[in-house]
Amino acid sequence: MNNKYIVVGIDGTGSREWMYKDGSNSSTYKFIRDVHYGAMDIDRRWYNGPSNVVTGSDTEPILQEALDFIYQRIGSLFPAIKSQAIKPLEMFDVNSCMQNQERTTQEYMAGRGYSVSYRKPVQVTQNMLAHQPLTTDDVRVVLIGHSRGGLATTALARMLSPLVRVYFMGLYDSVDREGCLDGMNVENVKFVAHARRHPDVRSRTYFGNTSLKYIGVDHAEERFFYTSHGGMGGSFITKANEVTAFGDSSCLPTINVQTEQGPLELINNPALVQKFGKKMDLVCADGSSEADQFIRTQAKKYGIPVD
């Protein structure tokens, strides 16, 4: 079957700073680049992740831009859809902060005697999914995301519910680090592969994963890999002088600790070093490659033409 594809990747936080110019340390960028269909920026598009390390608030405009791209591409491939006035869900429908603001405004107005109808978010329903104008036989939408980019792709799939089901979603350690987007439920997706960082690496222990409840998904597969959260997306730190205030030292081969006798250099994460017989920088390198290969293997299993 000669399938049409629309392929979108959204990278993790700070990718503008940590990604090499050739994209070789970004798993999402390489995936989009390596899909053998159409042309970059026409059928395939990759987006940098948010730059706000703390709140991730600029995830939303990236999400909106990706949604607009897909909707415009669908309009080009299937012009009749425009005349049917079938549109994706709006940001309001996936943004809890906008919904709370609407509710607060309604309560304020009602308290002053005004009759105001609260706008409720659109929910993904079986009836909606049963009446999508396009199927995965018409077009295969592929979404790839790392970190907060995984959260964005999860919301993006829900927003596409009135139009078409996402064919494949590949998640590199999706995390819920944005206060207004709720991405725990993966909906409107046929196949999901989620590569997650193994807790024994002790990377980013202060936040967990999202995109873990697969609703109506034909098949979802999760697998844990021994690398850092950054390594899950293709980039990890192995030099102590490169660890910033918000950096991740879990892949350093050695760590310095202060003792009464002065600084002492120790093997980092000796339990995993003993388990694998190599230091943490090499453990993380292998885990990063294995996570990327897992997503690609899953994608190829479902016929996606990626190297």
C-alpha positions in Angstrom: 0.0 0.0 0.0 1.3 3.4 -1.0 0.6 5.2 2.3 0.7 9.0 2.8 2.6 10.2 5.9 2.7 13.3 8.0 5.6 13.0 10.5 6.2 15.5 13.3 8.9 15.5 16.0 9.2 17.7 19.1 12.4 17.7 21.0 13.1 18.0 24.7 13.7 21.1 26.8 16.7 23.3 25.9 17.4 21.6 22.6 18.5 24.9 21.1 21.4 24.9 23.6 22.5 21.3 23.8 21.8 20.0 20.2 24.8 19.9 17.8 24.4 21.8 14.5 24.1 18.5 12.6 21.5 17.1 15.0 23.5 14.0 15.7 22.8 14.0 19.4 19.0 14.5 19.0 17.1 11.2 18.6 13.9 13.0 17.6 15.6 15.1 14.9 17.4 12.0 13.5 14.2 10.0 13.4 12.4 12.7 11.4 15.4 13.1 9.1 15.6 9.4 8.5 12.0 8.8 7.4 12.1 8.0 3.7 8.9 9.9 2.7 8.3 13.3 1.2 10.5 16.2 2.1 11.5 17.9 5.3 9.3 20.9 6.2 6.6 19.6 3.7 5.6 16.1 4.9 8.0 15.9 7.8 8.8 18.6 10.4 10.9 18.7 13.5 10.6 21.3 16.3 13.0 22.4 19.0 11.7 21.8 22.5 10.8 24.5 24.9 13.5 26.8 26.3 12.0 27.6 29.7 13.8 25.0 31.8 11.7 25.6 34.9 8.1 25.9 33.7 8.2 24.7 30.1 5.6 27.3 29.4 6.7 27.8 25.8 5.6 24.2 25.1 2.2 25.4 24.2 3.1 27.6 21.2 5.3 24.8 19.9 2.3 22.4 20.2 0.1 24.9 18.4 2.6 25.4 15.6 2.8 21.6 15.2 -1.0 21.3 15.1 -1.3 24.0 12.5 1.3 22.3 10.3 -0.6 19.0 10.4 -4.0 20.6 9.8 -2.6 22.6 6.9 -1.0 19.5 5.4 -4.2 17.5 5.8 -6.0 20.4 4.0 -3.6 20.1 1.1 -3.8 16.3 0.9 -7.6 16.2 1.4 -9.2 19.4 0.2 -12.7 18.1 0.8 -12.0 18.2 4.6 -11.9 22.0 4.6 -15.4 22.2 3.1 -16.7 19.9 5.9 -15.5 22.4 8.5 -14.0 19.7 10.6 -11.3 21.2 12.8 -9.0 19.9 15.5 -9.6 20.6 19.2 -8.4 23.9 20.5 -5.7 24.6 23.1 -8.5 25.3 25.6 -9.5 21.6 25.4 -6.1 20.4 26.6 -5.1 23.3 28.8 -6.3 23.1 32.4 -5.1 26.6 33.2 -7.3 28.1 30.5 -10.2 26.0 31.7 -9.7 27.1 35.4 -9.6 30.7 34.3 -12.8 30.3 32.4 -14.4 28.7 35.4 -13.2 31.4 37.8 -14.5 34.1 35.5 -17.9 32.4 35.3 -18.1 32.1 39.1 -17.1 35.7 39.5 -19.8 36.9 37.0 -22.4 34.6 38.6 -21.6 36.0 42.0 -22.6 39.4 40.7 -25.9 38.3 39.3 -24.9 37.6 35.7 -26.0 34.5 33.9 -22.9 33.1 32.2 -22.5 29.7 30.5 -19.2 28.1 31.3 -17.4 26.8 28.3 -16.5 23.1 28.9 -13.6 21.4 27.3 -14.3 18.9 24.5 -13.6 15.3 25.5 -12.5 12.5 23.3 -15.5 10.2 22.8 -16.2 7.0 21.0 -18.7 8.8 18.9 -16.1 11.4 17.8 -13.6 8.7 16.9 -16.2 6.7 15.0 -16.9 9.7 12.7 -13.4 10.9 11.8 -13.3 11.8 8.1 -9.9 10.2 7.7 -8.4 6.8 8.7 -4.9 5.5 9.1 -5.3 4.0 5.6 -5.8 7.5 4.2 -2.8 9.1 6.0 -0.4 7.9 8.7 0.3 10.6 11.2 3.5 9.8 13.1 4.4 11.8 16.3 7.8 11.6 18.0 8.6 13.4 21.2 11.3 13.6 23.9 10.8 14.9 27.4 8.3 17.8 27.4 8.1 17.2 23.6 6.5 13.8 24.5 4.0 15.6 26.6 3.2 17.9 23.7 2.8 15.1 21.2 0.4 13.4 23.6 -1.7 16.5 23.7 -1.4 16.9 20.0 -2.9 13.4 19.4 -5.9 14.3 21.4 -6.3 17.6 19.5 -6.4 15.6 16.3 -9.3 13.4 17.5 -12.0 15.0 15.3 -9.9 14.5 12.2 -7.8 11.4 12.2 -6.3 8.8 14.5 -2.5 9.0 15.0 -0.9 5.9 13.5 2.3 5.7 15.6 3.6 7.7 18.6 7.2 7.2 19.7 8.0 8.7 23.1 11.5 9.2 24.4 11.0 9.5 28.2 7.9 11.7 28.1 7.6 13.9 31.2 4.8 16.1 32.7 6.8 19.2 33.4 4.3 21.8 32.2 1.7 23.0 34.7 -1.2 23.5 32.3 -0.9 20.5 29.9 -2.1 17.1 31.2 -0.6 14.3 29.2 -1.0 11.2 31.3 -3.7 9.8 28.9 -2.6 8.7 25.5 -5.7 8.7 23.3 -6.5 8.6 19.6 -3.3 6.6 18.8 -3.1 3.2 17.1 0.5 2.2 18.1 2.7 3.5 20.9 6.3 2.9 21.8 7.6 4.5 25.0 11.3 4.4 26.0 11.8 5.3 29.6 14.9 6.0 31.7 15.6 3.2 34.2 15.3 4.5 37.8 18.6 2.8 38.8 20.5 5.4 36.8 19.2 7.9 39.3 18.6 10.6 36.6 16.1 13.4 37.3 14.7 11.7 40.3 12.6 14.7 41.2 10.2 14.2 38.3 8.5 11.2 36.8 7.0 10.2 33.5 3.7 11.0 31.8 1.9 9.5 28.8 1.5 6.2 30.7 -2.3 5.4 30.4 -3.0 4.0 27.0 -6.7 4.5 26.2 -8.1 2.8 23.1 -4.5 2.0 21.8 -4.2 -1.1 19.7 -0.8 -1.9 21.1 1.6 0.0 23.5 5.0 -1.2 24.5 7.2 0.4 27.2 10.8 -0.5 27.9 13.4 0.9 30.4 16.9 1.9 29.4 20.0 2.5 31.4 20.7 6.1 30.5 19.9 9.6 31.8 16.8 11.5 30.9 18.9 13.5 28.4 20.4 10.3 27.1 16.9 9.1 26.3 16.8 11.9 23.8 20.3 11.4 22.5 22.4 13.8 24.6 23.9 13.3 28.1 26.7 14.9 30.1 29.9 13.0 30.9 32.2 15.9 32.1 31.8 17.4 35.5 32.5 20.9 34.4 29.5 20.8 32.0 27.0 20.1 34.8 25.0 23.3 35.3 22.6 24.2 38.1 19.8 22.3 36.4 22.2 19.7 35.0 22.3 15.9 35.3 25.4 14.2 36.7 24.0 10.7 36.5 26.2 9.7 33.5 29.5 11.1 34.9 32.1 8.3 35.1 33.4 9.6 38.4 32.1 12.1 41.0 33.9 14.2 43.5 32.9 14.1 47.2 34.2 16.2 50.0 35.8 14.4 52.9 37.7 15.5 56.0 40.9 14.8 54.1 39.8 16.9 51.1 38.1 16.1 47.8 37.9 12.4 46.8 37.1 11.1 43.3 34.8 8.1 43.4 33.3 5.8 40.8 29.8 7.0 40.0 26.9 4.6 40.6 29.1 1.6 41.6 26.2 -0.8 41.6 25.5 -0.3 37.9 29.2 -0.1 37.1 29.6 -3.6 38.6 26.5 -4.9 36.9 27.6 -3.9 33.4 31.4 -3.9 33.9 31.9 -0.4 32.5 31.7 3.1 33.9 28.5 5.2 33.7 29.5 7.3 30.7 29.6 4.1 28.6 26.5 2.6 30.3 24.6 5.8 29.3 26.0 5.8 25.8 24.8 2.2 25.2 21.5 2.9 26.8 20.9 6.0 24.7 21.6 4.1 21.5 19.4 1.1 22.6 16.5 3.5 23.4 16.7 5.1 20.0 16.9 1.7 18.3 13.9 0.5 20.2 11.7 3.4 18.9 12.9 2.8 15.4 12.4 -0.9 15.5 8.9 -0.5 16.8 8.2 2.1 14.0 9.5 -0.2 11.3 7.4 -3.1 12.7 4.4 -1.1 11.8 5.7 -0.3 8.3 7.1 3.2 8.9 9.9 3.8 6.4 12.7 4.9 8.8 16.3 3.8 8.8 
